[in-house]
Amino acid sequence: MDGLRFACQPGCTECCRLTGYVYLTEGDLRGAAAFLGLSRRAFETQYVYRTRHLLRLRKPRHSQCHFLGKDGCAIHPAKPTQCRVFPFWPELVGSPAAWRRAGKRCPGIGKGGLVTFDGALRLANGMRERYPGMYGSAVLSH
C-alpha cells in the first residue's frame, strides 16, 4: 500500500460525534473567535475550558460540540486543527488497526484520492507539534 485514502463525504458529521474533547491551540482559539466576531476573551469565557497545559472546547450537555448543528460545523472555515486534520491523527496514522477501526465509523476513510504515507505522517506530526501536552515530542515515521 502506498498511502491512505480519505475524502470527507457530503453531509457526514461522524467525526464530530466521536466521544472525547476538541482540543485547541492558541491560534485555533483566536481564529474561531474572530470568525464569530467575538473577542478572544469572550470566546474563551463562553466556549473554552483551560488548564495549565491544555485548551479544549467545553462540551454542551447533549452534544459533543457547541458548533455542531444539523447542517454541520458552524465554524467550519475556522475549525480547530484537530477537526481539520481528522482522520490523520497520530494515533490513527500510526496504527493500521486503529485506522481500520476508524474506517468502520467514518465513511470517508478508504475513499477519495490517495494521501501518501509521507503526507499522512506530515499531518500527524503537525498535530504532535501543535499539541505537545497530548502527544509529547516523539515523531512518527515509517
Secondary structure in CASP SS format (residue, H / E / C, confidence):
PFRMAT SS
TARGET T0000
AUTHOR 0000-0000-0000
METHOD secondary structure of the structure
MODEL  1
M C 1.00
D C 1.00
G E 1.00
L E 1.00
R E 1.00
F E 1.00
A C 1.00
C C 1.00
Q C 1.00
P C 1.00
G C 1.00
C C 1.00
T C 1.00
E H 1.00
C H 1.00
C H 1.00
R H 1.00
L C 1.00
T C 1.00
G C 1.00
Y C 1.00
V C 1.00
Y E 1.00
L E 1.00
T C 1.00
E H 1.00
G H 1.00
D H 1.00
L H 1.00
R H 1.00
G H 1.00
A H 1.00
A H 1.00
A H 1.00
F H 1.00
L H 1.00
G C 1.00
L C 1.00
S C 1.00
R H 1.00
R H 1.00
A H 1.00
F H 1.00
E H 1.00
T H 1.00
Q H 1.00
Y H 1.00
V E 1.00
Y E 1.00
R E 1.00
T C 1.00
R C 1.00
H C 1.00
L C 1.00
L E 1.00
R E 1.00
L E 1.00
R C 1.00
K C 1.00
P C 1.00
R C 1.00
H C 1.00
S C 1.00
Q C 1.00
C C 1.00
H C 1.00
F C 1.00
L E 1.00
G E 1.00
K C 1.00
D C 1.00
G E 1.00
C E 1.00
A C 1.00
I C 1.00
H H 1.00
P H 1.00
A H 1.00
K C 1.00
P C 1.00
T H 1.00
Q H 1.00
C H 1.00
R H 1.00
V H 1.00
F C 1.00
P C 1.00
F C 1.00
W C 1.00
P H 1.00
E H 1.00
L H 1.00
V H 1.00
G C 1.00
S C 1.00
P H 1.00
A H 1.00
A H 1.00
W H 1.00
R H 1.00
R H 1.00
A H 1.00
G H 1.00
K H 1.00
R H 1.00
C C 1.00
P C 1.00
G C 1.00
I E 1.00
G E 1.00
K E 1.00
G E 1.00
G E 1.00
L E 1.00
V E 1.00
T E 1.00
F H 1.00
D H 1.00
G H 1.00
A H 1.00
L H 1.00
R H 1.00
L H 1.00
A H 1.00
N H 1.00
G H 1.00
M H 1.00
R H 1.00
E H 1.00
R H 1.00
Y C 1.00
P H 1.00
G H 1.00
M H 1.00
Y H 1.00
G C 1.00
S C 1.00
A C 1.00
V C 1.00
L C 1.00
S C 1.00
H C 1.00
END
